[in-house]
Structures are given as C-alpha cells and as structure tokens.
Amino acid sequence: MLILSRKIDQKIKIGDDITITLIEVHGDQVKIGVEAPKNVKVFRQEVFEAIQNENKAAVLEESKNNQTFESVSALAKLFK
C-alpha cells in the first residue's frame, strides 16, 4: 500500500486516466473527488461489497432455480 500526504486541492494520479483530488478535511472525515473514465466503476468499499454479495446471492438463486427446473423436466419425461 502506498501512503501519501496531501493538502486540500492537491491531486494524486493513478495511471493516465484517474485523478484523485483532496476536496475537504473536516474532523475525521475526508472528502475526495475521483475523475475516471466512464468505463471505470468507482464505488465505496461497503457498496462494492454489497454489490458482490447480491451478485453471489443471485447466482445461487439461479442455480437453485435451474436445479428445480431440471428436476421438474426429468419428472415430466417420466410421466410422458
């Protein structure tokens, strides 16, 4: 991990396309601005984790639904 000290309005560059700007420091809260191309998704960590958890839950649910469909299809073939 790279740790940097910055003052208000100072920037950090990540590659050619991403710029982080320190906007404001108020007590223990820091506001930053992120400039990135539209194809780069930028999330707060807790939002990113929530999205990941939702995606995993959706995959599990779809898997369960597919198993149920396959079971019903197999039973239907038996009764034909």
C-alpha positions in Angstrom: 0.0 0.0 0.0 1.3 3.4 -0.9 0.6 6.1 1.7 0.7 9.7 0.7 0.1 13.0 2.5 -1.9 15.6 0.5 -3.2 19.0 1.2 -6.6 20.4 0.1 -6.8 20.7 -3.7 -3.7 18.5 -4.2 -4.1 15.6 -6.6 -3.0 12.0 -6.9 -2.7 10.4 -10.4 -3.4 6.7 -11.0 -2.2 5.8 -14.4 -3.0 8.1 -17.2 -6.8 8.2 -16.7 -7.6 8.5 -13.0 -7.1 11.6 -10.8 -7.9 11.7 -7.0 -8.3 15.2 -5.6 -8.5 16.0 -1.9 -11.5 18.3 -1.6 -12.0 18.9 2.1 -11.0 17.7 5.6 -13.5 18.1 8.4 -12.7 16.5 11.7 -12.2 12.7 10.9 -14.0 13.0 7.6 -12.2 13.5 4.3 -13.9 14.3 1.0 -12.2 13.3 -2.2 -13.1 13.7 -5.8 -12.4 10.9 -8.3 -12.1 11.6 -12.0 -12.1 8.5 -14.1 -13.3 7.3 -17.5 -16.9 6.3 -17.7 -15.9 2.7 -18.2 -14.1 2.6 -14.8 -16.5 1.9 -12.0 -15.8 3.7 -8.7 -17.5 2.5 -5.5 -17.2 3.0 -1.8 -15.9 -0.3 -0.3 -19.1 -1.1 1.5 -21.2 -0.5 -1.6 -18.8 -2.7 -3.6 -19.1 -5.5 -1.0 -22.9 -5.2 -1.0 -23.0 -5.5 -4.8 -20.7 -8.5 -4.7 -22.9 -10.2 -2.1 -26.0 -9.5 -4.1 -24.4 -11.0 -7.2 -23.4 -14.1 -5.3 -26.9 -14.5 -4.0 -28.4 -14.1 -7.4 -26.1 -16.8 -8.9 -27.0 -19.1 -6.0 -30.7 -18.5 -6.6 -30.4 -19.0 -10.3 -28.5 -22.2 -9.7 -31.3 -23.4 -7.4 -34.0 -22.5 -10.0 -32.1 -24.4 -12.7 -31.9 -27.5 -10.5 -35.6 -27.2 -9.7 -36.4 -26.8 -13.5 -34.2 -29.8 -14.3 -35.9 -31.9 -11.7 -39.3 -31.0 -12.9 -38.3 -31.6 -16.5 -37.0 -35.1 -15.6 -40.2 -35.9 -13.8 -42.3 -34.7 -16.8 -40.3 -37.0 -19.1 -41.0 -39.9 -16.8 -44.8 -39.3 -17.0 -44.9 -39.0 -20.8 
